[in-house]
């Protein structure tokens, strides 16, 4: 079996609108210790992450304490919404979840995000077969992965975790790389 623990990042600094460099807030820096505590007894073999700073920083404390490096995987990044900040994010999100192909002119649709993340996950499952893996991730990207394996996870479920940070979702894969179990953990 292969176990993958996707870790949705801790609370970011919302004043920084740059997706790549958005760091964790002081609360997020403190809450990442919850991630370290949760993962400490999971016999983790490898730590991967989205290249976005908030995702890396959320798993960095754990990786450092276990003496593991963090491999950045570009395709685990969060969805690109657009080149500008979206004020009515709730309406935009509802529309995307109701139509997986809806996107703004310079953004990604959920179908594209899901395809990109599942392709990256497939490569990880092949490369690290039989290992216990941590992946620093994001709310929307992770939600599309859950949706891929469990179609009942939609907008309503996304709304429930919208402000749950950090959040861990464990996927268990059999030898055939088929998902056989999904477990969700709220750390606070």
Residue pairs with C-beta under 8 A, 6 or more apart in sequence:
1 130
1 172
1 173
1 174
1 175
1 180
2 125
2 128
2 129
2 130
2 131
2 132
2 133
2 172
2 173
2 177
3 42
3 131
3 132
3 133
3 170
3 171
3 172
3 173
4 121
4 124
4 125
4 133
4 134
4 135
4 170
4 171
4 173
5 39
5 42
5 44
5 132
5 133
5 134
5 135
5 168
5 169
5 170
6 135
6 137
6 142
6 145
6 168
6 169
6 170
6 171
7 35
7 39
7 55
7 58
7 59
7 134
7 135
7 136
7 137
7 166
7 167
7 168
8 58
8 137
8 138
8 139
8 142
8 161
8 164
8 165
8 166
8 167
8 168
8 169
9 24
9 28
9 52
9 54
9 55
9 57
9 58
9 136
9 137
9 138
9 165
9 166
10 24
10 25
10 27
10 28
10 29
10 31
10 32
10 35
10 54
10 57
10 58
10 165
10 166
11 24
11 25
11 27
11 28
11 31
11 165
12 22
12 23
12 24
12 25
12 28
12 54
12 165
13 22
13 23
13 24
13 25
13 28
14 25
16 22
16 23
17 85
19 52
19 77
19 78
19 80
20 51
20 52
20 53
21 53
22 52
22 53
22 54
23 53
23 54
23 57
24 32
24 53
24 54
24 57
24 58
28 54
28 57
28 58
28 165
28 166
29 57
31 165
31 166
31 187
31 188
32 57
32 58
32 59
32 60
32 61
32 62
32 166
33 61
34 166
34 187
34 188
35 58
35 59
35 61
35 62
35 166
35 168
35 187
36 61
36 62
36 65
38 168
38 185
38 187
39 62
39 134
39 168
40 62
40 65
42 132
43 132
44 62
44 66
44 68
44 132
44 133
44 134
45 128
45 131
45 132
45 133
46 68
46 71
46 128
46 131
46 132
46 133
46 134
47 59
47 62
47 63
47 66
47 68
47 69
47 70
47 71
47 133
47 134
47 135
47 136
48 70
48 71
48 72
48 73
48 76
48 124
48 133
48 134
48 135
48 136
49 55
49 56
49 59
49 70
49 71
49 72
49 73
49 76
49 135
49 136
49 137
50 56
50 72
50 73
50 76
50 77
50 78
50 135
50 136
50 137
50 138
50 141
51 72
51 73
51 74
51 76
51 77
52 77
52 78
52 138
55 76
55 78
55 136
55 137
55 138
56 70
56 72
56 136
58 136
58 166
59 70
59 134
59 136
60 70
62 68
62 134
63 69
63 70
63 134
70 136
73 120
73 124
73 135
75 116
75 117
75 119
75 120
76 117
76 120
76 135
76 136
76 137
76 141
77 138
77 141
78 113
78 138
78 139
78 140
78 141
79 107
79 108
79 110
79 112
79 113
79 138
79 140
79 141
79 144
80 106
80 107
80 108
81 92
81 104
81 107
81 108
82 104
82 105
82 106
82 107
83 106
86 92
86 104
92 104
93 140
93 155
93 158
94 155
95 102
96 102
96 103
96 109
96 110
97 110
97 154
97 155
97 158
98 155
99 109
100 109
100 110
100 111
100 114
101 109
101 111
102 109
102 110
103 109
103 112
108 116
110 140
110 144
113 140
113 141
113 144
114 144
114 145
114 147
114 148
117 141
117 144
117 145
118 145
118 148
121 145
122 177
124 133
124 135
125 173
125 177
126 177
129 175
129 177
137 145
139 158
139 161
139 162
139 165
139 167
140 158
142 167
142 169
143 153
143 157
143 158
143 161
145 169
145 171
146 153
146 157
146 169
146 182
147 153
147 154
149 171
149 179
149 182
150 182
161 167
164 186
166 187
167 184
167 185
167 186
167 187
168 184
168 185
168 187
169 182
169 183
169 184
169 185
170 181
170 182
170 183
170 184
170 185
171 179
171 181
171 182
172 179
172 180
172 181
172 182
172 183
173 179
173 180
174 180
